[in-house]
Amino acid sequence: MSTKEMACSMINTCNLDDEAMRSVMRYIQFLVNESEKQTAAVQLLNELAEGEKSAAEQGWLSPEDVERELGLL
């Protein structure tokens, strides 16, 4: 069961009115979005660390090499 499914299951047992239910659901969506942002930030930092390690071991690419790799030249 996903976090969202568990939250919905818990909310359904609380006898909330419609407005309270909408508020809770907006808060749950906010938490899910923040979690996704944190996951993306961690992934980005991991990729940057991997690139820096690779550059330290194998040397940095010149700007021209980067453009060539990206198909810009």
PDB file of N, CA, C, O and CB in Angstrom:
ATOM      1  N   MET A   1       0.857  -1.176   0.000  1.00  0.00           N
ATOM      2  CA  MET A   1       0.000   0.000   0.000  1.00  0.00           C
ATOM      3  C   MET A   1       0.901   1.236   0.000  1.00  0.00           C
ATOM      4  O   MET A   1       1.836   1.331   0.795  1.00  0.00           O
ATOM      5  CB  MET A   1      -0.974   0.000   1.235  1.00  0.00           C
ATOM      6  N   SER A   2       0.611   2.178  -0.895  1.00  0.00           N
ATOM      7  CA  SER A   2       1.407   3.400  -0.977  1.00  0.00           C
ATOM      8  C   SER A   2       1.099   4.331   0.195  1.00  0.00           C
ATOM      9  O   SER A   2       0.101   4.164   0.896  1.00  0.00           O
ATOM     10  CB  SER A   2       1.148   4.120  -2.308  1.00  0.00           C
ATOM     11  N   THR A   3       1.965   5.301   0.387  1.00  0.00           N
ATOM     12  CA  THR A   3       1.757   6.288   1.448  1.00  0.00           C
ATOM     13  C   THR A   3       0.448   7.020   1.243  1.00  0.00           C
ATOM     14  O   THR A   3      -0.300   7.258   2.191  1.00  0.00           O
ATOM     15  CB  THR A   3       2.918   7.289   1.497  1.00  0.00           C
ATOM     16  N   LYS A   4       0.175   7.378  -0.009  1.00  0.00           N
ATOM     17  CA  LYS A   4      -1.062   8.104  -0.307  1.00  0.00           C
ATOM     18  C   LYS A   4      -2.282   7.239  -0.002  1.00  0.00           C
ATOM     19  O   LYS A   4      -3.270   7.736   0.539  1.00  0.00           O
ATOM     20  CB  LYS A   4      -1.083   8.553  -1.781  1.00  0.00           C
ATOM     21  N   GLU A   5      -2.226   5.958  -0.341  1.00  0.00           N
ATOM     22  CA  GLU A   5      -3.343   5.051  -0.059  1.00  0.00           C
ATOM     23  C   GLU A   5      -3.550   4.884   1.442  1.00  0.00           C
ATOM     24  O   GLU A   5      -4.683   4.840   1.920  1.00  0.00           O
ATOM     25  CB  GLU A   5      -3.100   3.683  -0.709  1.00  0.00           C
ATOM     26  N   MET A   6      -2.442   4.790   2.181  1.00  0.00           N
ATOM     27  CA  MET A   6      -2.564   4.673   3.638  1.00  0.00           C
ATOM     28  C   MET A   6      -3.180   5.929   4.234  1.00  0.00           C
ATOM     29  O   MET A   6      -4.025   5.851   5.126  1.00  0.00           O
ATOM     30  CB  MET A   6      -1.194   4.407   4.274  1.00  0.00           C
ATOM     31  N   ALA A   7      -2.752   7.093   3.737  1.00  0.00           N
ATOM     32  CA  ALA A   7      -3.298   8.357   4.247  1.00  0.00           C
ATOM     33  C   ALA A   7      -4.786   8.441   3.954  1.00  0.00           C
ATOM     34  O   ALA A   7      -5.572   8.836   4.815  1.00  0.00           O
ATOM     35  CB  ALA A   7      -2.562   9.566   3.626  1.00  0.00           C
ATOM     36  N   CYS A   8      -5.172   8.074   2.748  1.00  0.00           N
ATOM     37  CA  CYS A   8      -6.600   8.112   2.388  1.00  0.00           C
ATOM     38  C   CYS A   8      -7.400   7.152   3.255  1.00  0.00           C
ATOM     39  O   CYS A   8      -8.509   7.477   3.681  1.00  0.00           O
ATOM     40  CB  CYS A   8      -6.796   7.762   0.898  1.00  0.00           C
ATOM     41  N   SER A   9      -6.854   5.990   3.516  1.00  0.00           N
ATOM     42  CA  SER A   9      -7.527   5.016   4.369  1.00  0.00           C
ATOM     43  C   SER A   9      -7.701   5.571   5.780  1.00  0.00           C
ATOM     44  O   SER A   9      -8.762   5.417   6.384  1.00  0.00           O
ATOM     45  CB  SER A   9      -6.738   3.695   4.408  1.00  0.00           C
ATOM     46  N   MET A  10      -6.654   6.222   6.307  1.00  0.00           N
ATOM     47  CA  MET A  10      -6.732   6.791   7.651  1.00  0.00           C
ATOM     48  C   MET A  10      -7.736   7.933   7.699  1.00  0.00           C
ATOM     49  O   MET A  10      -8.487   8.057   8.666  1.00  0.00           O
ATOM     50  CB  MET A  10      -5.355   7.281   8.109  1.00  0.00           C
ATOM     51  N   ILE A  11      -7.756   8.760   6.675  1.00  0.00           N
ATOM     52  CA  ILE A  11      -8.673   9.901   6.637  1.00  0.00           C
ATOM     53  C   ILE A  11     -10.117   9.421   6.615  1.00  0.00           C
ATOM     54  O   ILE A  11     -10.982  10.002   7.271  1.00  0.00           O
ATOM     55  CB  ILE A  11      -8.389  10.789   5.410  1.00  0.00           C
ATOM     56  N   ASN A  12     -10.373   8.371   5.867  1.00  0.00           N
ATOM     57  CA  ASN A  12     -11.742   7.867   5.742  1.00  0.00           C
ATOM     58  C   ASN A  12     -12.309   7.369   7.068  1.00  0.00           C
ATOM     59  O   ASN A  12     -13.526   7.255   7.215  1.00  0.00           O
ATOM     60  CB  ASN A  12     -11.788   6.751   4.723  1.00  0.00           C
ATOM     61  N   THR A  13     -11.452   7.075   8.023  1.00  0.00           N
ATOM     62  CA  THR A  13     -11.937   6.607   9.334  1.00  0.00           C
ATOM     63  C   THR A  13     -12.154   7.753  10.313  1.00  0.00           C
ATOM     64  O   THR A  13     -12.562   7.518  11.450  1.00  0.00           O
ATOM     65  CB  THR A  13     -10.953   5.610   9.931  1.00  0.00           C
ATOM     66  N   CYS A  14     -11.887   8.996   9.892  1.00  0.00           N
ATOM     67  CA  CYS A  14     -11.952  10.143  10.812  1.00  0.00           C
ATOM     68  C   CYS A  14     -13.266  10.919  10.758  1.00  0.00           C
ATOM     69  O   CYS A  14     -13.452  11.843  11.550  1.00  0.00           O
ATOM     70  CB  CYS A  14     -10.825  11.081  10.515  1.00  0.00           C
ATOM     71  N   ASN A  15     -14.163  10.585   9.871  1.00  0.00           N
ATOM     72  CA  ASN A  15     -15.441  11.298   9.735  1.00  0.00           C
ATOM     73  C   ASN A  15     -15.251  12.810   9.561  1.00  0.00           C
ATOM     74  O   ASN A  15     -15.869  13.604  10.271  1.00  0.00           O
ATOM     75  CB  ASN A  15     -16.319  11.030  10.956  1.00  0.00           C
ATOM     76  N   LEU A  16     -14.396  13.197   8.619  1.00  0.00           N
ATOM     77  CA  LEU A  16     -14.154  14.615   8.350  1.00  0.00           C
ATOM     78  C   LEU A  16     -15.206  15.163   7.397  1.00  0.00           C
ATOM     79  O   LEU A  16     -15.708  14.441   6.535  1.00  0.00           O
ATOM     80  CB  LEU A  16     -12.746  14.824   7.765  1.00  0.00           C
ATOM     81  N   ASP A  17     -15.539  16.445   7.554  1.00  0.00           N
ATOM     82  CA  ASP A  17     -16.438  17.069   6.592  1.00  0.00           C
ATOM     83  C   ASP A  17     -15.658  17.334   5.300  1.00  0.00           C
ATOM     84  O   ASP A  17     -14.437  17.179   5.266  1.00  0.00           O
ATOM     85  CB  ASP A  17     -17.049  18.394   7.166  1.00  0.00           C
ATOM     86  N   ASP A  18     -16.362  17.731   4.245  1.00  0.00           N
ATOM     87  CA  ASP A  18     -15.731  17.883   2.936  1.00  0.00           C
ATOM     88  C   ASP A  18     -14.585  18.888   2.937  1.00  0.00           C
ATOM     89  O   ASP A  18     -13.541  18.627   2.339  1.00  0.00           O
ATOM     90  CB  ASP A  18     -16.759  18.302   1.924  1.00  0.00           C
ATOM     91  N   GLU A  19     -14.757  20.025   3.593  1.00  0.00           N
ATOM     92  CA  GLU A  19     -13.714  21.050   3.616  1.00  0.00           C
ATOM     93  C   GLU A  19     -12.471  20.551   4.351  1.00  0.00           C
ATOM     94  O   GLU A  19     -11.350  20.775   3.894  1.00  0.00           O
ATOM     95  CB  GLU A  19     -14.240  22.333   4.278  1.00  0.00           C
ATOM     96  N   ALA A  20     -12.659  19.885   5.470  1.00  0.00           N
ATOM     97  CA  ALA A  20     -11.528  19.332   6.211  1.00  0.00           C
ATOM     98  C   ALA A  20     -10.818  18.263   5.386  1.00  0.00           C
ATOM     99  O   ALA A  20      -9.590  18.180   5.383  1.00  0.00           O
ATOM    100  CB  ALA A  20     -11.997  18.744   7.554  1.00  0.00           C
ATOM    101  N   MET A  21     -11.607  17.448   4.687  1.00  0.00           N
ATOM    102  CA  MET A  21     -11.042  16.401   3.833  1.00  0.00           C
ATOM    103  C   MET A  21     -10.183  17.019   2.724  1.00  0.00           C
ATOM    104  O   MET A  21      -9.088  16.536   2.439  1.00  0.00           O
ATOM    105  CB  MET A  21     -12.170  15.536   3.219  1.00  0.00           C
ATOM    106  N   ARG A  22     -10.691  18.095   2.100  1.00  0.00           N
ATOM    107  CA  ARG A  22      -9.930  18.764   1.045  1.00  0.00           C
ATOM    108  C   ARG A  22      -8.638  19.349   1.607  1.00  0.00           C
ATOM    109  O   ARG A  22      -7.593  19.278   0.960  1.00  0.00           O
ATOM    110  CB  ARG A  22     -10.776  19.872   0.387  1.00  0.00           C
ATOM    111  N   SER A  23      -8.699  19.923   2.798  1.00  0.00           N
ATOM    112  CA  SER A  23      -7.499  20.483   3.431  1.00  0.00           C
ATOM    113  C   SER A  23      -6.463  19.400   3.703  1.00  0.00           C
ATOM    114  O   SER A  23      -5.274  19.588   3.447  1.00  0.00           O
ATOM    115  CB  SER A  23      -7.865  21.195   4.739  1.00  0.00           C
ATOM    116  N   VAL A  24      -6.913  18.288   4.212  1.00  0.00           N
ATOM    117  CA  VAL A  24      -6.002  17.185   4.496  1.00  0.00           C
ATOM    118  C   VAL A  24      -5.389  16.660   3.199  1.00  0.00           C
ATOM    119  O   VAL A  24      -4.191  16.384   3.143  1.00  0.00           O
ATOM    120  CB  VAL A  24      -6.736  16.053   5.243  1.00  0.00           C
ATOM    121  N   MET A  25      -6.196  16.523   2.175  1.00  0.00           N
ATOM    122  CA  MET A  25      -5.691  16.020   0.892  1.00  0.00           C
ATOM    123  C   MET A  25      -4.685  16.996   0.281  1.00  0.00           C
ATOM    124  O   MET A  25      -3.688  16.567  -0.300  1.00  0.00           O
ATOM    125  CB  MET A  25      -6.858  15.780  -0.087  1.00  0.00           C
ATOM    126  N   ARG A  26      -4.935  18.307   0.404  1.00  0.00           N
ATOM    127  CA  ARG A  26      -3.963  19.292  -0.098  1.00  0.00           C
ATOM    128  C   ARG A  26      -2.648  19.169   0.661  1.00  0.00           C
ATOM    129  O   ARG A  26      -1.578  19.268   0.061  1.00  0.00           O
ATOM    130  CB  ARG A  26      -4.521  20.732   0.031  1.00  0.00           C
ATOM    131  N   TYR A  27      -2.714  18.957   1.963  1.00  0.00           N
ATOM    132  CA  TYR A  27      -1.512  18.810   2.772  1.00  0.00           C
ATOM    133  C   TYR A  27      -0.763  17.528   2.390  1.00  0.00           C
ATOM    134  O   TYR A  27       0.465  17.530   2.300  1.00  0.00           O
ATOM    135  CB  TYR A  27      -1.871  18.801   4.272  1.00  0.00           C
ATOM    136  N   ILE A  28      -1.484  16.459   2.172  1.00  0.00           N
ATOM    137  CA  ILE A  28      -0.851  15.208   1.741  1.00  0.00           C
ATOM    138  C   ILE A  28      -0.158  15.412   0.408  1.00  0.00           C
ATOM    139  O   ILE A  28       0.967  14.950   0.220  1.00  0.00           O
ATOM    140  CB  ILE A  28      -1.888  14.069   1.636  1.00  0.00           C
ATOM    141  N   GLN A  29      -0.812  16.096  -0.521  1.00  0.00           N
ATOM    142  CA  GLN A  29      -0.201  16.348  -1.826  1.00  0.00           C
ATOM    143  C   GLN A  29       1.051  17.204  -1.674  1.00  0.00           C
ATOM    144  O   GLN A  29       2.047  16.974  -2.360  1.00  0.00           O
ATOM    145  CB  GLN A  29      -1.203  17.033  -2.772  1.00  0.00           C
ATOM    146  N   PHE A  30       1.006  18.189  -0.783  1.00  0.00           N
ATOM    147  CA  PHE A  30       2.176  19.012  -0.505  1.00  0.00           C
ATOM    148  C   PHE A  30       3.328  18.143  -0.014  1.00  0.00           C
ATOM    149  O   PHE A  30       4.460  18.290  -0.474  1.00  0.00           O
ATOM    150  CB  PHE A  30       1.841  20.098   0.532  1.00  0.00           C
ATOM    151  N   LEU A  31       3.042  17.240   0.917  1.00  0.00           N
ATOM    152  CA  LEU A  31       4.087  16.366   1.452  1.00  0.00           C
ATOM    153  C   LEU A  31       4.661  15.449   0.379  1.00  0.00           C
ATOM    154  O   LEU A  31       5.869  15.219   0.337  1.00  0.00           O
ATOM    155  CB  LEU A  31       3.538  15.533   2.603  1.00  0.00           C
ATOM    156  N   VAL A  32       3.808  14.932  -0.476  1.00  0.00           N
ATOM    157  CA  VAL A  32       4.275  14.076  -1.574  1.00  0.00           C
ATOM    158  C   VAL A  32       5.172  14.879  -2.499  1.00  0.00           C
ATOM    159  O   VAL A  32       6.234  14.401  -2.899  1.00  0.00           O
ATOM    160  CB  VAL A  32       3.080  13.478  -2.363  1.00  0.00           C
ATOM    161  N   ASN A  33       4.760  16.100  -2.847  1.00  0.00           N
ATOM    162  CA  ASN A  33       5.574  16.945  -3.725  1.00  0.00           C
ATOM    163  C   ASN A  33       6.926  17.260  -3.103  1.00  0.00           C
ATOM    164  O   ASN A  33       7.950  17.211  -3.785  1.00  0.00           O
ATOM    165  CB  ASN A  33       4.837  18.243  -4.044  1.00  0.00           C
ATOM    166  N   GLU A  34       6.937  17.582  -1.814  1.00  0.00           N
ATOM    167  CA  GLU A  34       8.199  17.883  -1.135  1.00  0.00           C
ATOM    168  C   GLU A  34       9.108  16.660  -1.111  1.00  0.00           C
ATOM    169  O   GLU A  34      10.322  16.782  -1.278  1.00  0.00           O
ATOM    170  CB  GLU A  34       7.936  18.372   0.297  1.00  0.00           C
ATOM    171  N   SER A  35       8.529  15.497  -0.907  1.00  0.00           N
ATOM    172  CA  SER A  35       9.304  14.261  -0.902  1.00  0.00           C
ATOM    173  C   SER A  35       9.929  14.020  -2.274  1.00  0.00           C
ATOM    174  O   SER A  35      11.088  13.618  -2.371  1.00  0.00           O
ATOM    175  CB  SER A  35       8.417  13.067  -0.498  1.00  0.00           C
ATOM    176  N   GLU A  36       9.155  14.268  -3.337  1.00  0.00           N
ATOM    177  CA  GLU A  36       9.670  14.095  -4.696  1.00  0.00           C
ATOM    178  C   GLU A  36      10.799  15.083  -4.975  1.00  0.00           C
ATOM    179  O   GLU A  36      11.782  14.729  -5.626  1.00  0.00           O
ATOM    180  CB  GLU A  36       8.542  14.274  -5.728  1.00  0.00           C
ATOM    181  N   LYS A  37      10.671  16.313  -4.491  1.00  0.00           N
ATOM    182  CA  LYS A  37      11.735  17.313  -4.671  1.00  0.00           C
ATOM    183  C   LYS A  37      13.004  16.883  -3.957  1.00  0.00           C
ATOM    184  O   LYS A  37      14.103  17.012  -4.498  1.00  0.00           O
ATOM    185  CB  LYS A  37      11.281  18.689  -4.152  1.00  0.00           C
ATOM    186  N   GLN A  38      12.854  16.371  -2.737  1.00  0.00           N
ATOM    187  CA  GLN A  38      14.021  15.928  -1.979  1.00  0.00           C
ATOM    188  C   GLN A  38      14.694  14.751  -2.667  1.00  0.00           C
ATOM    189  O   GLN A  38      15.922  14.684  -2.719  1.00  0.00           O
ATOM    190  CB  GLN A  38      13.624  15.548  -0.551  1.00  0.00           C
ATOM    191  N   THR A  39      13.910  13.830  -3.190  1.00  0.00           N
ATOM    192  CA  THR A  39      14.461  12.682  -3.903  1.00  0.00           C
ATOM    193  C   THR A  39      15.234  13.147  -5.134  1.00  0.00           C
ATOM    194  O   THR A  39      16.330  12.657  -5.404  1.00  0.00           O
ATOM    195  CB  THR A  39      13.340  11.704  -4.309  1.00  0.00           C
ATOM    196  N   ALA A  40      14.663  14.093  -5.880  1.00  0.00           N
ATOM    197  CA  ALA A  40      15.338  14.618  -7.064  1.00  0.00           C
ATOM    198  C   ALA A  40      16.628  15.338  -6.687  1.00  0.00           C
ATOM    199  O   ALA A  40      17.633  15.211  -7.387  1.00  0.00           O
ATOM    200  CB  ALA A  40      14.412  15.565  -7.830  1.00  0.00           C
ATOM    201  N   ALA A  41      16.614  16.088  -5.597  1.00  0.00           N
ATOM    202  CA  ALA A  41      17.814  16.810  -5.159  1.00  0.00           C
ATOM    203  C   ALA A  41      18.921  15.825  -4.780  1.00  0.00           C
ATOM    204  O   ALA A  41      20.085  16.038  -5.122  1.00  0.00           O
ATOM    205  CB  ALA A  41      17.487  17.734  -3.960  1.00  0.00           C
ATOM    206  N   VAL A  42      18.568  14.766  -4.087  1.00  0.00           N
ATOM    207  CA  VAL A  42      19.557  13.750  -3.699  1.00  0.00           C
ATOM    208  C   VAL A  42      20.126  13.082  -4.948  1.00  0.00           C
ATOM    209  O   VAL A  42      21.334  12.860  -5.028  1.00  0.00           O
ATOM    210  CB  VAL A  42      18.921  12.685  -2.755  1.00  0.00           C
ATOM    211  N   GLN A  43      19.282  12.761  -5.915  1.00  0.00           N
ATOM    212  CA  GLN A  43      19.748  12.148  -7.155  1.00  0.00           C
ATOM    213  C   GLN A  43      20.704  13.082  -7.895  1.00  0.00           C
ATOM    214  O   GLN A  43      21.738  12.647  -8.401  1.00  0.00           O
ATOM    215  CB  GLN A  43      18.558  11.785  -8.054  1.00  0.00           C
ATOM    216  N   LEU A  44      20.352  14.373  -7.955  1.00  0.00           N
ATOM    217  CA  LEU A  44      21.211  15.346  -8.613  1.00  0.00           C
ATOM    218  C   LEU A  44      22.567  15.428  -7.921  1.00  0.00           C
ATOM    219  O   LEU A  44      23.602  15.415  -8.587  1.00  0.00           O
ATOM    220  CB  LEU A  44      20.543  16.720  -8.633  1.00  0.00           C
ATOM    221  N   LEU A  45      22.572  15.512  -6.599  1.00  0.00           N
ATOM    222  CA  LEU A  45      23.833  15.581  -5.865  1.00  0.00           C
ATOM    223  C   LEU A  45      24.673  14.324  -6.072  1.00  0.00           C
ATOM    224  O   LEU A  45      25.896  14.409  -6.176  1.00  0.00           O
ATOM    225  CB  LEU A  45      23.566  15.789  -4.378  1.00  0.00           C
ATOM    226  N   ASN A  46      24.035  13.167  -6.132  1.00  0.00           N
ATOM    227  CA  ASN A  46      24.761  11.923  -6.396  1.00  0.00           C
ATOM    228  C   ASN A  46      25.390  11.930  -7.782  1.00  0.00           C
ATOM    229  O   ASN A  46      26.537  11.514  -7.948  1.00  0.00           O
ATOM    230  CB  ASN A  46      23.826  10.723  -6.256  1.00  0.00           C
ATOM    231  N   GLU A  47      24.643  12.403  -8.775  1.00  0.00           N
ATOM    232  CA  GLU A  47      25.173  12.484 -10.140  1.00  0.00           C
ATOM    233  C   GLU A  47      26.328  13.474 -10.221  1.00  0.00           C
ATOM    234  O   GLU A  47      27.328  13.206 -10.888  1.00  0.00           O
ATOM    235  CB  GLU A  47      24.065  12.889 -11.121  1.00  0.00           C
ATOM    236  N   LEU A  48      26.200  14.614  -9.550  1.00  0.00           N
ATOM    237  CA  LEU A  48      27.283  15.600  -9.546  1.00  0.00           C
ATOM    238  C   LEU A  48      28.542  15.032  -8.890  1.00  0.00           C
ATOM    239  O   LEU A  48      29.651  15.239  -9.380  1.00  0.00           O
ATOM    240  CB  LEU A  48      26.839  16.877  -8.816  1.00  0.00           C
ATOM    241  N   ALA A  49      28.363  14.317  -7.783  1.00  0.00           N
ATOM    242  CA  ALA A  49      29.510  13.704  -7.100  1.00  0.00           C
ATOM    243  C   ALA A  49      30.175  12.661  -7.996  1.00  0.00           C
ATOM    244  O   ALA A  49      31.401  12.565  -8.042  1.00  0.00           O
ATOM    245  CB  ALA A  49      29.067  13.056  -5.769  1.00  0.00           C
ATOM    246  N   GLU A  50      29.365  11.888  -8.699  1.00  0.00           N
ATOM    247  CA  GLU A  50      29.907  10.883  -9.612  1.00  0.00           C
ATOM    248  C   GLU A  50      30.692  11.547 -10.744  1.00  0.00           C
ATOM    249  O   GLU A  50      31.768  11.079 -11.116  1.00  0.00           O
ATOM    250  CB  GLU A  50      28.775  10.013 -10.187  1.00  0.00           C
ATOM    251  N   GLY A  51      30.150  12.636 -11.289  1.00  0.00           N
ATOM    252  CA  GLY A  51      30.844  13.370 -12.348  1.00  0.00           C
ATOM    253  C   GLY A  51      32.141  13.988 -11.869  1.00  0.00           C
ATOM    254  O   GLY A  51      33.143  13.967 -12.584  1.00  0.00           O
ATOM    255  N   GLU A  52      32.132  14.539 -10.663  1.00  0.00           N
ATOM    256  CA  GLU A  52      33.348  15.128 -10.115  1.00  0.00           C
ATOM    257  C   GLU A  52      34.419  14.059  -9.870  1.00  0.00           C
ATOM    258  O   GLU A  52      35.602  14.289 -10.122  1.00  0.00           O
ATOM    259  CB  GLU A  52      33.034  15.873  -8.809  1.00  0.00           C
ATOM    260  N   LYS A  53      34.000  12.900  -9.383  1.00  0.00           N
ATOM    261  CA  LYS A  53      34.943  11.801  -9.165  1.00  0.00           C
ATOM    262  C   LYS A  53      35.545  11.352 -10.491  1.00  0.00           C
ATOM    263  O   LYS A  53      36.752  11.134 -10.597  1.00  0.00           O
ATOM    264  CB  LYS A  53      34.247  10.616  -8.462  1.00  0.00           C
ATOM    265  N   SER A  54      34.688  11.217 -11.497  1.00  0.00           N
ATOM    266  CA  SER A  54      35.156  10.817 -12.821  1.00  0.00           C
ATOM    267  C   SER A  54      36.143  11.834 -13.388  1.00  0.00           C
ATOM    268  O   SER A  54      37.166  11.460 -13.961  1.00  0.00           O
ATOM    269  CB  SER A  54      33.971  10.648 -13.773  1.00  0.00           C
ATOM    270  N   ALA A  55      35.833  13.121 -13.226  1.00  0.00           N
ATOM    271  CA  ALA A  55      36.715  14.168 -13.723  1.00  0.00           C
ATOM    272  C   ALA A  55      38.052  14.149 -12.983  1.00  0.00           C
ATOM    273  O   ALA A  55      39.098  14.366 -13.596  1.00  0.00           O
ATOM    274  CB  ALA A  55      36.047  15.541 -13.579  1.00  0.00           C
ATOM    275  N   ALA A  56      38.031  13.893 -11.685  1.00  0.00           N
ATOM    276  CA  ALA A  56      39.268  13.845 -10.912  1.00  0.00           C
ATOM    277  C   ALA A  56      40.140  12.670 -11.347  1.00  0.00           C
ATOM    278  O   ALA A  56      41.367  12.769 -11.366  1.00  0.00           O
ATOM    279  CB  ALA A  56      38.958  13.746  -9.416  1.00  0.00           C
ATOM    280  N   GLU A  57      39.493  11.557 -11.697  1.00  0.00           N
ATOM    281  CA  GLU A  57      40.237  10.352 -12.081  1.00  0.00           C
ATOM    282  C   GLU A  57      40.677  10.385 -13.535  1.00  0.00           C
ATOM    283  O   GLU A  57      41.776   9.940 -13.864  1.00  0.00           O
ATOM    284  CB  GLU A  57      39.393   9.118 -11.835  1.00  0.00           C
ATOM    285  N   GLN A  58      39.813  10.917 -14.418  1.00  0.00           N
ATOM    286  CA  GLN A  58      40.070  10.837 -15.854  1.00  0.00           C
ATOM    287  C   GLN A  58      40.359  12.186 -16.505  1.00  0.00           C
ATOM    288  O   GLN A  58      40.680  12.251 -17.691  1.00  0.00           O
ATOM    289  CB  GLN A  58      38.902  10.206 -16.532  1.00  0.00           C
ATOM    290  N   GLY A  59      40.246  13.245 -15.739  1.00  0.00           N
ATOM    291  CA  GLY A  59      40.477  14.584 -16.280  1.00  0.00           C
ATOM    292  C   GLY A  59      39.178  15.231 -16.731  1.00  0.00           C
ATOM    293  O   GLY A  59      38.209  14.560 -17.086  1.00  0.00           O
ATOM    294  N   TRP A  60      39.193  16.554 -16.706  1.00  0.00           N
ATOM    295  CA  TRP A  60      38.022  17.334 -17.085  1.00  0.00           C
ATOM    296  C   TRP A  60      37.931  17.444 -18.600  1.00  0.00           C
ATOM    297  O   TRP A  60      38.956  17.423 -19.282  1.00  0.00           O
ATOM    298  CB  TRP A  60      38.070  18.733 -16.447  1.00  0.00           C
ATOM    299  N   LEU A  61      36.728  17.559 -19.131  1.00  0.00           N
ATOM    300  CA  LEU A  61      36.525  17.784 -20.556  1.00  0.00           C
ATOM    301  C   LEU A  61      36.652  19.276 -20.852  1.00  0.00           C
ATOM    302  O   LEU A  61      36.289  20.124 -20.037  1.00  0.00           O
ATOM    303  CB  LEU A  61      35.141  17.247 -21.012  1.00  0.00           C
ATOM    304  N   SER A  62      37.168  19.567 -22.022  1.00  0.00           N
ATOM    305  CA  SER A  62      37.214  20.967 -22.447  1.00  0.00           C
ATOM    306  C   SER A  62      35.810  21.382 -22.876  1.00  0.00           C
ATOM    307  O   SER A  62      34.971  20.525 -23.155  1.00  0.00           O
ATOM    308  CB  SER A  62      38.247  21.179 -23.612  1.00  0.00           C
ATOM    309  N   PRO A  63      35.548  22.684 -22.932  1.00  0.00           N
ATOM    310  CA  PRO A  63      34.228  23.137 -23.413  1.00  0.00           C
ATOM    311  C   PRO A  63      33.907  22.602 -24.808  1.00  0.00           C
ATOM    312  O   PRO A  63      32.760  22.267 -25.103  1.00  0.00           O
ATOM    313  CB  PRO A  63      34.170  24.668 -23.429  1.00  0.00           C
ATOM    314  N   GLU A  64      34.920  22.525 -25.658  1.00  0.00           N
ATOM    315  CA  GLU A  64      34.706  22.003 -27.019  1.00  0.00           C
ATOM    316  C   GLU A  64      34.317  20.526 -26.982  1.00  0.00           C
ATOM    317  O   GLU A  64      33.440  20.096 -27.731  1.00  0.00           O
ATOM    318  CB  GLU A  64      35.977  22.192 -27.878  1.00  0.00           C
ATOM    319  N   ASP A  65      34.964  19.750 -26.118  1.00  0.00           N
ATOM    320  CA  ASP A  65      34.616  18.327 -25.996  1.00  0.00           C
ATOM    321  C   ASP A  65      33.175  18.155 -25.506  1.00  0.00           C
ATOM    322  O   ASP A  65      32.452  17.274 -25.971  1.00  0.00           O
ATOM    323  CB  ASP A  65      35.591  17.614 -25.032  1.00  0.00           C
ATOM    324  N   VAL A  66      32.774  18.998 -24.573  1.00  0.00           N
ATOM    325  CA  VAL A  66      31.399  18.931 -24.062  1.00  0.00           C
ATOM    326  C   VAL A  66      30.411  19.247 -25.180  1.00  0.00           C
ATOM    327  O   VAL A  66      29.418  18.538 -25.347  1.00  0.00           O
ATOM    328  CB  VAL A  66      31.202  19.913 -22.875  1.00  0.00           C
ATOM    329  N   GLU A  67      30.675  20.305 -25.947  1.00  0.00           N
ATOM    330  CA  GLU A  67      29.786  20.661 -27.062  1.00  0.00           C
ATOM    331  C   GLU A  67      29.730  19.542 -28.094  1.00  0.00           C
ATOM    332  O   GLU A  67      28.671  19.258 -28.653  1.00  0.00           O
ATOM    333  CB  GLU A  67      30.253  21.967 -27.729  1.00  0.00           C
ATOM    334  N   ARG A  68      30.879  18.904 -28.345  1.00  0.00           N
ATOM    335  CA  ARG A  68      30.926  17.792 -29.310  1.00  0.00           C
ATOM    336  C   ARG A  68      30.089  16.620 -28.780  1.00  0.00           C
ATOM    337  O   ARG A  68      29.322  16.017 -29.531  1.00  0.00           O
ATOM    338  CB  ARG A  68      32.407  17.338 -29.570  1.00  0.00           C
ATOM    339  N   GLU A  69      30.235  16.299 -27.492  1.00  0.00           N
ATOM    340  CA  GLU A  69      29.455  15.211 -26.868  1.00  0.00           C
ATOM    341  C   GLU A  69      27.953  15.476 -26.971  1.00  0.00           C
ATOM    342  O   GLU A  69      27.164  14.552 -27.165  1.00  0.00           O
ATOM    343  CB  GLU A  69      29.854  15.043 -25.386  1.00  0.00           C
ATOM    344  N   LEU A  70      27.569  16.740 -26.839  1.00  0.00           N
ATOM    345  CA  LEU A  70      26.145  17.105 -26.882  1.00  0.00           C
ATOM    346  C   LEU A  70      25.642  17.309 -28.307  1.00  0.00           C
ATOM    347  O   LEU A  70      24.462  17.588 -28.518  1.00  0.00           O
ATOM    348  CB  LEU A  70      25.906  18.373 -26.075  1.00  0.00           C
ATOM    349  N   GLY A  71      26.528  17.169 -29.276  1.00  0.00           N
ATOM    350  CA  GLY A  71      26.133  17.339 -30.675  1.00  0.00           C
ATOM    351  C   GLY A  71      25.922  18.785 -31.064  1.00  0.00           C
ATOM    352  O   GLY A  71      25.165  19.074 -31.990  1.00  0.00           O
ATOM    353  N   LEU A  72      26.582  19.701 -30.369  1.00  0.00           N
ATOM    354  CA  LEU A  72      26.408  21.128 -30.665  1.00  0.00           C
ATOM    355  C   LEU A  72      27.455  21.632 -31.656  1.00  0.00           C
ATOM    356  O   LEU A  72      27.336  22.748 -32.161  1.00  0.00           O
ATOM    357  CB  LEU A  72      26.480  21.948 -29.376  1.00  0.00           C
ATOM    358  N   LEU A  73      28.461  20.837 -31.935  1.00  0.00           N
ATOM    359  CA  LEU A  73      29.486  21.227 -32.911  1.00  0.00           C
ATOM    360  C   LEU A  73      29.356  20.408 -34.173  1.00  0.00           C
ATOM    361  O   LEU A  73      30.132  20.592 -35.111  1.00  0.00           O
ATOM    362  CB  LEU A  73      30.892  21.065 -32.324  1.00  0.00           C
TER     363      LEU A  73
END
